[in-house]
Amino acid sequence: MSARIRIEHLRKVYVKDGKQLPVLRGIDVEIAPGEMVSIAGASGAGKSTFLHVLGTLDHPSSGRVLFDSLDVFKMKQARIAAFRNESIGFVFQFHHLLPEFSALENVAMPAMIARKSRAQAEAMARELLVRVGLEQRLTHKPGELSGGEQQRVALARALVMKPKLLLADEPTGNLDVGTSDGIHALFRELNQDMGITIIVVTHNPILAAMMPRQLCMDAGLLEDVTADA
């Protein structure tokens, strides 16, 4: 079951050359379990920073991120890392696959980090690779795969621990239109079949409009623009 995510008064301020650079300026938003949400906005508006904080890759300057009643940033760092591996999947514009490992090994990696046996981790990985249409590419390394295939491997890796939340940052930014459409359709299919909450940051207005809920980031604040779509 996906978690209900509540973000309260979220702020992120960077300091450069002694000067404060506010990026997130007090975000309040709630994401229901199983929602599909897009976040659009101009470059530099704070979209990726928001995603990194929500995914616990970065800490907020102030405010809270709650998964159900769990205040994630009150946990110790080691527990946050374990929570991230268990509960949050990430898909980025650049696939970040390990070039020396096969598709199966790349996808199995989060399960092995979680101390699953190699056999169990690879069984979990194989199931997801078949699910995303790569059953014939299990032993191929990233350099032997197309861009779309690499992104499907990255998506399978993000899902292998059956996370409550999938975060995607410009997931189709480097793909052609046809391949992008396939990834978009796969997001919708996985959301419907697995009930995973999906939040996608994108510059692509077509992808943004495909999501049932649409948010816009402007100057470090989020606005719900679904009603305007």
C-alpha positions, -999 to +999 in steps of 0.1 A: +000+000+000+013+034-009+018+060+018+001+093+021+028+119+017+025+152+035+050+181+030+047+209+055+064+243+053+093+229+033+122+252+028+157+247+013+183+274+014+218+271+000+247+293+011+272+305-015+299+330-009+283+339+024+249+347+007+217+327+012+201+314-019+165+303-011+153+275-035+122+261-018+103+288-001+077+271+021+059+243+003+028+227+016+013+198-004-003+165+002-001+135-022-027+108-018-017+071-020-015+059-056-017+094-071+001+102-104+015+137-103+035+159-127+056+189-116+064+213-144+081+247-143+110+267-157+146+257-152+159+269-119+124+270-103+133+243-077+117+212-092+148+189-089+157+202-055+121+194-043+124+159-057+158+154-041+144+165-007+113+144-011+134+114-020+157+120+011+187+125-011+190+160+004+179+175+037+155+205+040+166+236+057+133+235+076+099+219+073+087+183+074+082+154+050+058+127+064+051+093+050+019+085+068+029+095+103+066+089+098+086+121+099+115+109+078+141+136+087+138+129+124+154+095+118+191+089+120+210+090+087+216+053+084+178+047+089+170+073+063+193+055+038+176+022+046+141+038+043+151+053+009+162+020-004+131+002+008+104+028+001+115+051-027+124+044-063+142+069-086+144+073-123+166+101-137+172+115-172+206+099-172+201+063-163+231+059-139+234+022-147+267+005-137+284-002-171+303-033-160+271-051-148+244-068-168+208-055-169+198-083-144+227-073-120+219-036-122+182-042-113+191-067-086+215-042-069+190-025-045+177-059-033+213-070-026+220-038-007+189-047+013+207-080+021+185-103+000+203-134-012+217-132-047+193-158-059+163-139-044+175-105-057+180-118-092+146-135-092+130-102-082+150-084-109+141-109-135+104-105-128+106-067-133+127-070-164+101-093-179+074-069-168+090-040-187+096-061-218+133-069-215+132-106-210+156-110-240+181-085-225+188-099-191+225-105-197+232-074-218+253-046-204+241-010-206+265-003-236+247-030-255+212-015-250+194+013-267+185+045-248+149+033-243+160-001-231+184+015-206+156+036-193+135+005-189+163-011-169+165+020-147+127+018-142+129-019-133+157-011-108+136+016-093+107-008-088+126-039-076+120-032-039+083-025-045+086+011-033+057+032-020+069+061-041+085+064-075+102+097-083+111+105-119+133+135-129+130+142-167+127+105-173+123+109-211+145+139-216+171+120-238+146+098-257+129+102-290+092+108-292+082+072-299+103+058-271+091+085-247+055+075-254+063+039-245+079+050-212+048+072-204+025+043-211+046+021-189+043+046-160+005+045-163+004+008-165+026+003-135+006+028-115-027+010-123-013-025-117+009-019-087-007+011-070+026+030-067+025+067-062+044+084-091+057+119-092+073+131-124+093+163-129+092+172-166+097+201-191+075+180-215+040+196-215+025+165-231+038+142-203+027+167-177-008+169-191-011+131-191-009+130-153-042+131-134-028+158-111-006+186-123+015+209-102+036+239-113+068+250-096+074+288-097+101+306-077+103+278-051+065+274-046+041+248-058+007+256-073-019+230-083-029+237-119-050+206-125-082+225-127-067+248-153-056+219-175 
